[in-house]
Amino acid sequence: MVGFSSKGGDGMTNSADTRKEFGAYLGELRAQRNCSVQDVATATQISNPYLYQVESGKKALTNPEYFQRLAHFFGVDTSELLRRAGYLPKNERSKLETAIDLIKKDRAYDLNFLVYSNITLEEKVSVVKLYEKAKGKKLL
């Protein structure tokens, strides 16, 4: 499996500070779910020692599949984990997320499921494409 390097796609580095911040974020997510590192490791099939080292900031999370597994387990967007890990720009929202936010605000459509559920990236793209077709405007 291909992994990420210590530099993100935009030349962003996965520095020691970033690793510590990302590890603290994973710890917060874990605390919110009231589970142990072992619980996360078992559910995501990522080794317990590796997760402990990532959470303590000693190692960077570099396997893209692990980002997806953790995002699914914690119910967060994979892109948010990638941003927090230093692989995506922190201040730049993706065009897709911006489009989803615009669709959520359109009162002509009852799309409450976007607000109350954690849909996948593929589902978001489908929603945006359907919305673009219905409205006749390009968002992506």
GIMO-V594064 format. One record per pair of residues at least 12 apart in sequence whose C-alpha atoms are under 10 Angstrom apart, sorted by the first residue. I is the first residue (numbers start at 0). GAP is how many residues later the second one is. D is the distance in whole Angstrom. If there is no record, write none. Layout:
BEGIN
I:GAP:D
I:GAP:D
END
This chain:
BEGIN
0:62:8
0:63:8
0:64:8
1:60:9
1:61:7
1:62:8
1:63:9
2:58:9
2:59:5
2:60:5
2:61:6
2:62:9
2:63:10
3:56:9
3:57:8
3:58:5
3:59:6
3:60:7
3:83:8
4:55:9
4:56:10
4:57:7
4:58:9
4:82:9
5:54:8
5:55:10
5:56:8
5:80:9
5:81:9
6:79:8
6:80:7
6:81:10
7:74:9
7:75:10
7:77:9
7:78:7
7:79:4
7:80:7
7:81:9
8:77:10
8:78:7
8:79:7
8:80:9
9:76:10
9:77:8
9:78:7
9:79:8
10:75:10
10:76:9
10:77:9
10:78:10
11:73:10
11:74:6
11:75:6
11:76:7
11:77:8
11:78:10
12:72:9
12:73:6
12:74:7
12:75:10
13:45:10
13:46:7
13:47:9
13:48:10
13:70:10
13:71:7
13:72:5
13:73:7
14:42:10
14:45:9
14:70:9
14:71:8
15:41:7
15:42:8
15:43:9
15:44:9
16:40:8
16:69:10
17:39:8
17:42:9
17:65:10
17:66:8
17:67:6
17:68:6
17:69:10
18:34:10
18:35:7
18:36:8
18:37:8
18:38:5
18:39:7
18:40:7
18:41:6
18:42:8
18:65:9
18:66:6
18:67:8
19:34:8
19:35:7
19:36:6
19:37:4
19:38:8
19:39:9
19:40:9
19:65:9
20:34:9
20:35:9
20:36:7
20:63:7
20:64:8
20:65:10
21:32:8
21:33:7
21:34:9
21:35:7
21:38:9
21:39:9
21:59:8
21:60:9
21:61:9
21:62:6
21:63:5
21:64:8
22:28:9
22:29:9
22:30:8
22:31:6
22:32:4
22:33:6
22:34:5
22:35:9
22:36:9
22:37:9
22:38:9
22:61:9
22:62:8
23:30:9
23:31:6
23:32:7
23:33:8
24:30:8
24:56:9
24:59:8
24:60:9
25:25:9
25:28:9
25:29:6
25:30:9
25:44:9
25:48:9
25:55:9
25:58:10
26:25:10
26:27:10
26:28:6
26:29:9
27:27:10
28:41:10
28:44:10
28:45:7
28:46:9
28:47:9
29:25:10
29:43:10
29:44:8
31:42:9
32:40:10
32:41:8
35:12:10
36:12:9
36:13:10
36:14:7
36:15:7
36:18:9
37:13:9
37:14:9
39:29:10
39:30:8
39:33:8
39:34:9
40:29:9
42:26:9
42:27:9
42:30:7
43:21:10
43:22:8
43:23:10
43:24:9
43:25:6
43:26:7
43:27:10
43:28:9
43:29:7
44:21:9
44:24:8
44:25:10
45:19:10
45:20:7
45:23:9
45:24:9
50:15:10
59:25:8
59:26:10
60:20:10
60:21:9
60:24:7
61:20:10
61:23:9
61:25:9
63:14:9
63:18:9
64:13:10
65:12:10
66:12:9
66:13:10
66:14:7
66:15:7
66:18:10
67:13:9
67:14:10
71:46:9
71:48:9
74:42:9
74:43:7
74:44:9
75:42:7
75:43:10
75:44:10
76:41:8
76:42:9
76:43:8
76:44:8
77:42:9
77:43:9
78:14:9
78:15:9
78:18:10
78:42:9
79:13:10
93:46:10
94:44:8
94:45:6
95:25:9
95:28:7
95:29:7
95:32:8
95:43:8
95:44:7
96:24:10
96:27:8
96:28:10
96:31:10
97:41:9
97:42:9
98:25:9
98:26:9
98:28:10
98:29:7
98:32:10
98:33:10
98:39:10
98:40:6
98:41:7
99:14:8
99:15:10
99:24:7
99:25:9
99:27:8
99:28:7
99:31:10
99:39:9
100:13:9
100:14:9
101:26:10
101:37:9
102:24:9
102:25:8
102:28:7
102:29:10
102:36:10
108:22:9
110:16:10
113:13:9
124:15:9
127:12:8
END
